[in-house]
Amino acid sequence: MSLMTGDEKHSAAATSTLDVLRVLYERVLDVSPETAGDDRRDRFLLSKGHGPMAYYAVLCSRGFFPEEWLTGWASYDSPLGYHPDRNLVPGVEIASGSLGHGLPLAVGTALGLRAQGIGARVVVLVGDAELDEGSNHEAVELAAALGLDALTVVVVDNRSSSYAVPGRIEKRFATEGWHAVTVDGRDHDVLEKALSHREIGRPNVVVAVVAVVEEKR
Amino acid sequence: MTVSSRVQFARTATDLVQTDPSVALVYAEISGQFFGDVERRHPDRVVNVGIREQLLVNVGAGMALTGMRPIVHTFGSFLVERAFEQVKLGFGHQDVGGVLVGSGGSFDIAGGGRTHQAPGDVALLDTLPGVSIHAPGTAQEVDAVLRRSVAGSGVHYVRVVEQANGQSFPYAPGRFHVVRRGAGATVVALGPVLDDVLAATEGLDATVLYASTVRPFDRRGLREVLRSSEGSSPEVVLVEPWLAGTSAHVVADALRDVPHRLLALGVGRGELRRYGTAADHIRAHGLDAAGIRRSLDEFLAPLGSCA
């Protein structure tokens, strides 16, 4: 990650996701550079596209693209920008940056896989402040109504939302019918257990609480 | 028996879902009265998202990410205007395809007021690269364009409205049909305005071109007509039943080296703040035959005459 400089504004956002991303790619998701084009691969959607250094670092360490790409990131000729683009970076499932799009896209992805009889999982990472965007709540309601159990939302909660109410995130998802847990977002074993769980008939949310930071987007 | 364009859309979409397992239909309550049977038969591929238009568009895009071909439908106002960023990012920026079908257009729901009128839909979608925009003029054209768009690739917008032409033309994206040839002005009718254009140009020595596919726009066809017309009259008149001037930039580009004058007729920018019927609004925007004729006479009057 130290190879990527220039986006210090979002460095806190980047490090907040590192543990979750490592656990997902090292222990949970069934996807690799070899299966990145396979219809049956698990999908990981980084909805919170801000501060993607940790995401790039993890994809790079898993072999999705060469390490040379990391230096010079966000330059005109680099495929790696401050917000990732699925059309430029192997292994990236969606182009994100504008908040509140990844979870609705994940609902569509889960529906598309279900319609084709594909049992792969769809994991989407959102930030706690990203849940300010109302578009997420349209998706939270429908995913539960349609019983999309292939879908897991991981909320990286670094307490960056203005007007946050403690405990609200888990309660809101649970109220809509999701299987909801809140865990320590830095503990790899706890994260692995939570992110590996797949409740039958209900979508899953893991609220991964990380250190409180001052940063706002 | 002829049916309305919207009923035809529902029938064709239903047929496409039933015959092609890669086709999905995503809608947001609107037009649900047509989809009950097909939704019961194919609940995994016919999805009503409720009154959630941002979700509507991104669910379609997400299904497209898995390789399916989604038909995404609600009123044009909510599909294009409310959920515009979802169209821009979910389909455009992700670079996945789908067929967006917006009903209502500029004034089908005149009685509903401004909230249900979307004359800006074509102009908005025209800001996105590579979107094919169709304004079929009859139920038969709705059927053809929907089938071809679903079978094709990329992002398509199909504008389904009640206003209709008397005659159907074969699907020919990027090609004008020459409906009438004359030596005078060239009148370009886009979508379901052809009957009024033909009535308005009755007795004029004008060429009338028609296209239901608005983007891509037949730049070459327009140039050829202007060059070949006897006496090469340099007047071009655009008639489009959405925001006036929406296609003016395309005409200007097509004719960048051809001296011409352009009159761009369409829906005015001002808010009428009126209810009534589609016919009332068509008349108010000067898009009925008499209104188009008035504009034509004024535009084509000999220069220097002070009538």
Interface residues (C-beta under 8 A of the other chain):
Chain A: D39 D85 R86 N87 E93 I94 A95 S98 G100 H101 P104 L105 A106 V107 G108 T109 A110 L111 G112 L113 R114 A115 Q116 I118 G134 S135 E138 A139 E141 L142 A145 L146
Chain B: A24 V26 D44 R45 V47 V49 G50 R52 Q54 L55 N58 V59 G60 A61 G62 M63 A64 L65 T66 G67 M68 E85 Q86 L89 G90 H93 Q94 D95
